[in-house]
Amino acid sequence: MSELISRAAELDAADELAGLREKFVLDDAVYLDGNSLGALPAAVPGRVDDVVRRQWGSLRIRSWDESGWWTAPERIGDRIAPLVGAAAGQVVVGDSTSVNVFKALVGAVRLAGAGAGADAGADAG
């Protein structure tokens, strides 16, 4: 058994990805869940705090420009583009297709309802 432990320690020491462990909030357990959010990146709590307190709390509406909210879909798309074989400017990040279809349907129903109400009022007079 000690040979296995020694070999595992050697492999761990030579692993070029070993330094990435520090970028996540991890305990000393083995975590084998491939259908989850995964481990929390260590930078996320500070980033969320910045968004909530400074960008939303202090800058408020100015964050659309000053924090880059307005250009986020394109900027993030440019970073994702190489993963799907696309060039910069060819990918935009948005809601899921299901969310976008839902928003379109809600908008259509509201427009239809507003139109029906306006027509009904015009006919009544």
N, C-alpha and C positions, 0 to 999 in steps of 0.2 A: 504494500500500500504506500509506503514512503517513497518508492520509486515513482509512482504515479503522481504523488504530490510534488516531488522534485521536478518531474517533467512538466507538470502544469505550471509551476513557478517559472521555469525556463521559458516556456512559451509565452506566458504573460509578460515577462521582462522584455521579450523580443517583439511583442505585438505593437505595430506602428499605430494602431488605433487606441491603445491603452490610455493615452492622455485625454481622450474625449470623455472619459468617465467623469472627470472633474467639471465638465460643462453641464452636468445633470445633478438633480437632487436624488441621491440613491442611498439606500441603506446597504448592509452587507448580505442581503438575501439574493437568491437567484430569482429573477422575475421573468417568467415565460408566458407572457400574455401578448399575443400578436394582434388581438382584436380589441384594442383599447386606445386610450389617449397616449399611452406610453409614459415614460419617465418625464417629470417636470424639468424643462431646461432651467438651469440656475439663474439665468438672466431675466426670466419671465416675471417674477414678483416685482423686481425693481422697475421693469418696463411698464407693467400694469399700473403700478403706483404713480409713475410719471404721467401716464395717460389720464388716470382718474383725477389726480390732484392738480397737475400743472396744465395739461392740455384742455381737459374738460372743466376742471374747477377754476383755474385762473384765467386762461386764455379764452375759454368758452368759444364763441362763434369765430374768433380770430384764428382758432386752430385749423380751420379749413384751409387757410393760406399759410400761416406761420408754422404749423406742424405738418404740413403736407398731406392733409386728409384728402384734399381735392384731387391730387395726382396719384394717390396710393394705388388705385386699380391698375394704372399703366406701369408704375414703378415696380410693383410686385409682379405684374405680368412679364416685364422685361427680365426679371430674375428667374422666373419659371421657364421662360421661352426655351433656353437651351436643353432643358429636361425633356421637352417634347419635340425637339428638332426644329424649332422656329427661331426666327430672328427677332431682335429687339423691335418693339412696335407692333408685333403680330399677335400678342396674347394680352388679354385684359382679364383681370380677376373680378368676379362678381358673385352674386348669390348662386345657389344651385339652380338647375333647370326647374326643379319642382317649386322652389320659392318664387322664381320669376314667373312661371305659369300661374301660380296662385295670385301673385300681385296683379298680373294682367287680367285675370278673371274678376278679381275684386273691383278693379278699376272699371271694367266693362259693365258689371252689375250695377255699380254706383252710377255710371253714366246712363245706363238704361233706365234705372229708377228715377233719376233726375229728369230725364226726358219724358218719361211717362207722367210724372207729376206736373211738369210744365204743360204738357199737352192736355191733360185732364183739366187743369185749371183754365186753359184757354177755351176749351169746349164748353165749360160750365157757364161761361159768361155770356 
